[in-house]
Amino acid sequence: MKCPLHPLWTAAGLLCLLLHCGEARVLTEAQAGPLYRVLGSSLSITCNVSGFVNVLTQQQFEFRVIKPERPTFDINIISTDEPDFGYAKYVRRVQNGEITLKHLSTNSVRFEIQTLEKSDEGEYECFVKNPESSYDGTYNAKTIVKVIDNSLSVSSSEATPLSYNEGDALTLACQASSNTIQHTHLSLAWFLHRDGVENAQPIISLDRDFTLSPGMGFEGRYQAGLIKLDKIGEATYRLKMAQLEVSDQGRLYCQAQEWIQDPDRSWYSIAKKDSEETMLEVKARELAPDTSSLFVRITPQHTPLQEGQPLSLSCSIDTLDLEKRFFSVAWLQGGVELARMGPTGVLSVGPKYSDRAQQGELRAARTGDKDYHLILQPVRTEDQGDYFCRAWPQNRDQEGAFTPGAPQNSSLQFVSISATDSSLSVEMLSDVGVNEGSRLKLDCKVVGIKGQLSVTWLYKPTTPSTAPFASVIGLSQEGVTEIAEEFMSRKVRVTRPAIDSFTLELDEITPTDSGIYRCAVSEWKVSSKIKSQSQTTTVTVVPTSSFVNVNLISRNNRVTVGGDVELICRVRGPRMPITVTWSFQRDAAIDTILTLYHDGKISWSGDQQGYQTKVQTSEKEIYHHLLINGASQREAGSYQCRVSVFLENRHKKLPPSNSLAVMVLNPESKLVLTSSPSLRANINTNVEIRCAVISEPSPSSRYAVTWQHQQRGEKKTIVSLDRDAITTFGDKGELSNRDRLSMRYTKGPSFELTIQQAQISDTGLYTCEVAEWLQDPRGEWYELSPVSKGTQVTVIQPVINLSIVTDDEGAELNVSTSQNFTIPCNIANQSSSESAFQVTWFWQKETGSTQHPIFIAYRNATLQDRLGKGEELRFSHPLPNQFSLTVLKPGPEDSGLYFCEVEEWLPSLSHEWMKFAVEKSGKLAVNVSSDGVFEPQCMSGTWIGILVVYIVCSLLVIFLLVLKICWRKGAGGKKDNSLWAEKHALKTNLAVEE
């Protein structure tokens, strides 16, 4: 929207002014680019937003990246409030903590990548979500990141171990260079890593602005010119140590850092490399100290002193070879040590004077090889007394350890201190208790004020008791506030609400702030401190967990599907703003359900369907209710409530409540089935097994049915029908038998299994297992316990009838050697149209003798001649149930008893043939003799019959001839020329028909 030329002349102009026309209210800013970072190093981008109406609300940020190869495609990386915001390629790095996005405040975040990859190059966009109903300003900011290769190289000129004596000079060189195209600076430092010490100690360093700085413990030697670092040429850095000490023994190396200046003018370290280490051995020089020649003197600056003035005490020592020896020097007053300077120049302050040293009232230094100086200001009347110096020679062994020699004291020097007319005194409460998160407020009352005052607040923990006081904050006599570095990030203030009082305020107090606080007030005259007084108080911070208790309870945490659950998070303690978060755990995953903030806002993290919340308050308790309406298996799991107390714009998390398990049980199945306990059916008939539900079903009920077949203790699934009516054949329902199986679902409901063309192998116990499925309130299906019913099915077959029929239908057959005989094997009744037969013919000499198989016709049409007769046997199979075996040209040895054996085979569900039945025919006696001759004992009956027929026929012929002769005589003796007997000769032999 643009403003009119004269906004005051029109209504639009007036509206424009009211809306601050032309000024965007919301502004999002990110670190300016391009940012050049080295491959494998870290990347951090800060992003902040301003202009929202509610500045206390924590804003939510998102980071995306646009790759150079796809300039129109945004790739999601990470979000502060959506765990699944990132694309798949970034999910693993976010979960591993390699990529993070953390709030620095409610309106700012820091985006970090721990280890840069080449593919991380691109344009990064910081986007802030708008919590307001309208848009006014910019809600995103972009930063270009370039990933470059590491071209920094560092090497040392000396890699072999070095050995020196104490006091020798050492020179080492280090080469450091970079081929980075961008404009960069190098910094370099030499380090000493002593044996047995965890961290290396810097000896001397040259920063990126070419400023030299000695390391801790090397300051004195650097100031004395004994340690130097020179840059020679473009890439060589030379370390010189003029007088080596035994403590210099260890591993020496140089470390180079490459720095680049970002567009915001800040410098950033993009690469760091160390050179090879050089082993250095420093052998101690043995000295023979002469303690008898040690002299110690003390000299005061001036005396007498007035209260508030500085006291200056100088100590000097003198002995042989002073420059080559080590000493410790201490200042004492009345036997109480003020301070001590150790052999390496380290100052330690006595416990009685540690507070005054913290306030800057005590200082000491070594001003020369034999001179030591101490200043105490302002002095107090209690500082009056005798002072002296004490010195010890220190002998150092080869490992660098010091052993003190006999001490030598100086003469006593009395210092007189006269009191001023100041009556300054300080008063404080002795003990203060405060709850965590609240504001600590300490008042310091001053009495007897005559000059300008300054105050310093100091703190030390309760334990250990020997811990020194540390400065917190101070207020000078000119009104300038000075905050200690440790408290720069804290909300700490010092005020002077009245002329005679000072107040310390420390917000957002924590249990670690418990301890002793000292108010030290100094009185000034012109620019000199004339008197100081102090008082202490003990502060105890009560942690929130001590006065706020969280407990999770329930009236009904064990329900069936569809039941209601009520969980109660009980918070006991003083009334204060709290935020309650409900979480739910199933398996290993923890999900947040909702968060109810202290200001009444609710944030739902998941599906809020089925959940409700309400709050009840009392004087000392707050009850947060979580209602689960119509519980399902989805809500079964472990619940927990987490409470945080809102204290001074921050949330103090309390220990979580106890976990409470919610169990959602399926209702008991009321399903009742009925079926016939047994069925009996003939083979090759259809078998129908019916299983019906006779209980009252639910309107939404669905059923899953499984039919199982059990034989010889082994149960196999035949076919199943799931709740969606999808049929699945089991391991017994092979492809060859699936056409014989069918299942039908009818009203009732009723389930019918049909087995078509039942076989003997189908015999067994058939079990109908039915599981009822119901829908829970969320629309999800759940299964009740299955119910089963069994039916015993027996499939039977009719008996196989075998018969053997000869031409004369007798049980005995007489043939000659020139005649063939046939042994038929006819099946009168078979079990199935699918039956296959195996027929075997047997022969035995006589009853009781061995039965020999002579010929086999297998069910697969294979023939086998067991006697090897070859062409003497002929097999015939004219009809499916008729078989015959013909013996050609038999001999007398073929006489005996013949019969056949039939095996009936049927296909089974297992896709194999099964022998179903075996039957034998009756025996046929066959007598084979030579042509026309039969053995009497065997053929007597036949001969008698032939003889009788022959006699009868002969008599009949004679009778007919006699009648004819008589007839001729009666007819006049007429003669007939044709006789039947003459034309048809009688057969003298009887033939046996084949």
CORTAVEN-V771400 format. One line per field, one symbol per residue. ss: DSSP state (H for helix, E for strand, - for the rest). phi: phi as a letter, one per 30 degrees, with the letter a starting at -180 (. if undefined). psi: psi as a letter, one per 30 degrees, with the letter a starting at -180 (. if undefined). A space follows every 50 residues. Layout:
ss = ???
phi = ???
psi = ???
//
This chain:
ss = ------HHH-HHHHHHHH-------EEEEE----EEEE----EEEEEEEE ----------EEEEEE-HHH---EEEEEE--------HHHHHHHH---EE EEEEE--EEEEEE----HHH-EEEEEEE--------E--EEEEEEEEE-- -EEEEE-----EEEE----EEEEEEEEE-----EEEEEEEEEE------- EEEEEE-----EEE----HHHHH---EEEEEE---EEEEEE----HHH-E EEEEEEEEEEE-----EEEEEEEE---EEEEEE-------HHH-EEEEEE ----EE----EEEEEEEE---HHH-EEEEEEEE--EEEEEE-----EEE- HHHHHHHH---EEEEE----EEEEEE----HHH-EEEEEEEEEEEE---- -EEEEEEEE---EEE-EE------EEE---EEEEE----EEEEEEEE--- -EEEEEEEEE---------EEEEEE-----EEE-HHH----EEEEEEE-- EEEEEE----HHH-EEEEEEEEEEE--EEEEEEEEEEEEEEE-HHHH-EE EEEE---EEE----EEEEEEEE-----EEEEEEEEE--EEEEEEEE---- -EEE------EEEEEEE---EEEEEEEE----HHH-EEEEEEEEEEE--E EEE------EEEEEE-------EEE--EEEEE----EEEEEEE------- -EEEEEEEEEE--EEEEEEEE-----EEE-----HHHH--EEEEEE---E EEEEE----HHH-EEEEEEEEEEEE-----EEE---EEEEEEEEEE---- EEE--------EEEEE----EEEEEEEEE------EEEEEEEEE------ -EEEEEE-----EEE----HHHEEEEEEE--EEEEEE----HHH-EEEEE EEEEEEE-----EEEEEEEE---EEEEEE------HHHHHHHHHHHHHHH HHHHHHHHHHHHHHHHHHHH---------HHHH-----------
phi = .cddebdddbddddddddcheicddcbcbbedbdccbdejdcbbbcbbbb jddcdddddccbbbbcdddbdcbdcdcabdbbdcdddedcddddddidcb bbdcadcbbbcbcdbdcddddlccccbcdcdcdbcakccbbbbdbcccdd cdbbbcdbcddcbbcejdcbbbbbcbabcddddbccbbbcbccddicdcd cddabbddcicdbdddjcddddddidbbbcccidbcbccbbdbdcddddl ccacbcbccbcdedidcbdcabbcdddcdbcbddcdccdcddcdbbbbbd daadccejddcccccbbbadhedcbcbcbbcbbiicddabcddcidcbcd edcddddddidbbbaccadbcbbbbbaddcddddldcacbbbdcccdddi dcbdcddbcdddbdccbcdcddcdbbbbddbbcbdejdcdbccbccbidb bdbbbbcbbbddbddddddbdcabbdddidcbcdedcddcdbbbbbdbdc bbbcbbdhdbedddlcccccccccbiccdcabbbbbbccccddeddcbcc bcbadacbbdejdcbbcbcccclddadbccccbbbbicdccddabcddcj dccdcbdddjcbbabbbbdbbbcccccccidbddcdlccacccbcdbhib ccdceddddbdccccddddcdbcbaddabbbddicdccccbbccddddec dbbccbcbbcbhiccbdcabbddciccbdddcddedcdddcbbbccdkdb bbcccdhecddddlcccccccccbcddcicdbcdddbbbcbdcbccbddd ccbcbcdchccbbcbcdcccbccdbccdabdadcdbcbcbccbbdadjdd ccdcabcddcidcbcdcididdbbcbbdbecbbabccchdcedddlcbab bccccbdcddibdbdcabbcddccdbccbdeibbdedccddddddddddd ddddddddddddddddddddciidccdbcddddbddddccccdd
psi = kkkleifffleeeeeeeeghkfjkekkkklkkakkkkkkfalkkkkklkl flejffkklklkklkjkefifgkkkkdllfgjegelleffeeeeefgekl jkkeafgllkkkjejkleffkajkkkkkkjflflkiakglkkkkkkjllj gkkklkfjflkkkllkflkkkkkkkklkgkeljllklkkkkkjlkfkekl kkekljafghkkkllkfgeeeeffgfkljkkjafgkjkkkjejkleffka kkllkkkkkkjlfgglkkjfkkkkllkkkkkjkkkklikjffgkkkkkjl elkllkkflkkkkkkklklkhefglklkklkljhfkkelkjlfggkkkkl efgeeeeeggfkklljfaegkkkkkjkklleffkakklkkkkkjkkafgg kkjkaklkkllkjkkkkkkagkhklkklkekkkkkkfakkjkkjkkkhkf akklkkklkkleklfgklkkkelljlffgkkjklefgeflikkkliflfg kkkkkjlhklfffkakkkjjkkkkjcgkkfkkllllkkkkjjkeffgkkk kklkfigjllkflkkjkkjkjkalklklkkkklkkkbfkkkkelkjlfgf kkjkfajgkfklklkkkaegkkjjkjkjkiklffgkaklkkkkkkjjhgl kjklklllkkkkkjkklkkgkklklkflkkllkglkkkkkjkkfljllfg klkkkkkkkkkhfkkkkekljafggkkkkaffilefffffkkkkjllelk kkkkjkhkleffkakkkjjkkkklklfggkklklklklkkkjkkklllkk jkkkkleghlgkkkllfgkkkkjljkjfklelfgkkkkkkklkkelkflk kkkfkkjlfggkkkjffhfcffkkkkielfgkklkkjkilleffkakkll kkkkkkklfgglkkjelkkkllkkkkkkllkfklkeffgeeeeeeeeeee eeeeeeeeeeeeeeeeeeefgggkkkfkkefeejkkkfkkkkk.
//
